[in-house]
Amino acid sequence: METLTIGDFAARSGVAPSALRYYEREGLIRSTRTTGNQRRYERSELRRVAFIRIAQQVGVSLDEIRAALAELPENRTPTRADWAHLSDRWRHRLDEKILLMQRLRDDLTGCIGCGCLSLHRCKLINPDDTLAADGTGPRVLLRPA
C-alpha cells in the first residue's frame, strides 16, 4: 500500500503540515511511522481531511467532527454511505444557516431585524421597541423560520 509523506499529504489535501499534525494529535486523522519516525499517511486519510475542512467551514466544532469520525470503520476506506450518514446529522443545521444567510442578504440593507441599525425604519417596523419583549439581539432575523 502506497503512503504519502506529510509534505505530499499536505500538498494533496491543501492543509498545512502543522494543521495535519494538530488533527492527528486531536485524533481526527491517523498516520504510521517509518523506522526513522517520519509520518506516513494512507490515501484514505485524504477523505477524512476533506470532511474535516468542509465541516469546519459550516461551523461544526472539532469535538462534533471527532465524534462523527469515531463512528467510521477503522480499517477500511469510508464508503459513500458512511459519508451520507455523517452529513445527514448536520443537514438541519445547514438548512438553518442557509435560511439565515438568505434573510441577511435580503434584509441587511434595510434592517438587521432589529439589532438596530436603521432607527428611522424601525419606527415603522418596531415602534416603541416592542420586539424587546421577545428578547435581546436581532429578533426578526434570528426567529425560527
N, C-alpha and C positions, 0 to 999 in steps of 0.2 A: 504494500500500500504506500503510495506516494504521499509524503507530508511536506508542509511548507515551513520555511524558516519564518521567524517573526517579521523580518523585513518584507519577504514575499507576501506573507499573510496580510500585513498592514497595507501594502500596495494594492492587493486584490480586494480587500474589504473596504478600503477608504478610511480606515481608522488608524490613528497614530499608535505606534508601539506602546507608548505609555498607557493609553486607554485600554489596549488589549491586556497588558499586564494587570491593570486595575480590574477589568472584567474577570480575569482569571482569579485574582485574589478574592473577588466577591462571589466566586462560584458560578458565574454565568457562562463561562466557556472553559474548555479543558485543553491542555497540551500534554505532550510527553516530553521527556528529556533525553538528550543524547548522552553518551558516555562522558562528553565534555560539558554536560549540564546546560546545553543550549535547548531552547524551546523548539518544539516541532508541533504543528497544528495539522490535523486532518482536514481535508477539504470540506467535509460536512459541517465543520465549525463555522464556515462562512455563512451558512444559513442562519445559525444562531446569532451571529453578529448583525446580520441584516435585520433580523427580527428585533433585536435589542435597539438598534438605531431607529427603526420605524416606531416602535412602541414608545421610545423616549420622545420622539417628535410630537406624538399626540398626547403627551402628558402622563404616561404610565410611569409609575415610580419603579426604581430598580428593585425594590422589595417585591412588587407585584410581578415584575418580569422574572425575577428569580423563582418565585412560586410557580409561575406558569411553566418555565423551562424545566423545573424539577419534575414535572409530570411526564416529560418526554422520555422515551426509552433511552437508556444509557449507551447501548451497544449497537445502535443502527442509525442510519440517516433518517431524520424525521420525514414522514410522508406528508403528502398534501392534506390528508385527513387530520393529521396532527396539527398542522398549522391552522386549518379551518376551525378546529376545536378551540385552539388558543385565541384566535382572533374574534370568535363569536362572543366570548365573555366581555370584550370591550366594545362591541358594536353599539350598545345603548349609549355609552359614554361618547363615542364618536358622533353618533347622531345628535346628541345634545350639543356638542361643540360646534358641529356644522350649523345647527339652528341658531346658536348664539352668534356665530360669525356672520351669518346671513342677516340677522337682526341688526348687528353692529354696522354692517355695510350699508344697510338700507336706512338706518335711523341716525347714524352718528353725526351727520352734518347738521341735523336739526335739533337733536336732543340725545342725551345719553341716558335716558329713561329714568329717571330724574335723579341725577347724580350730584350736581346740577350744573350744566354748562350754558344753558340758554334761559336766562331769567325772564326775558320777555315772552318767550313761547310758553314757559312753564306757568305763566299767569293764566294761560288758556287750558293747558293740559292738566296742571296740578295747582289749581288756585288754593291759596292758603295752606299750601304744603300738605294736602290731605293724604298723600301717599306715605307720609311719615308714620301714619298709624300701622302701615304694613311692615315697617322695619326700616333699617338703615340701608344706605347704598343705592345703586341704580335699580330700583324696584321694578320698573317697567320692563327693562331688557332681561333681567335675571329671573323673572317669574316663569313658572313652568309653562310649557307650550300648551 
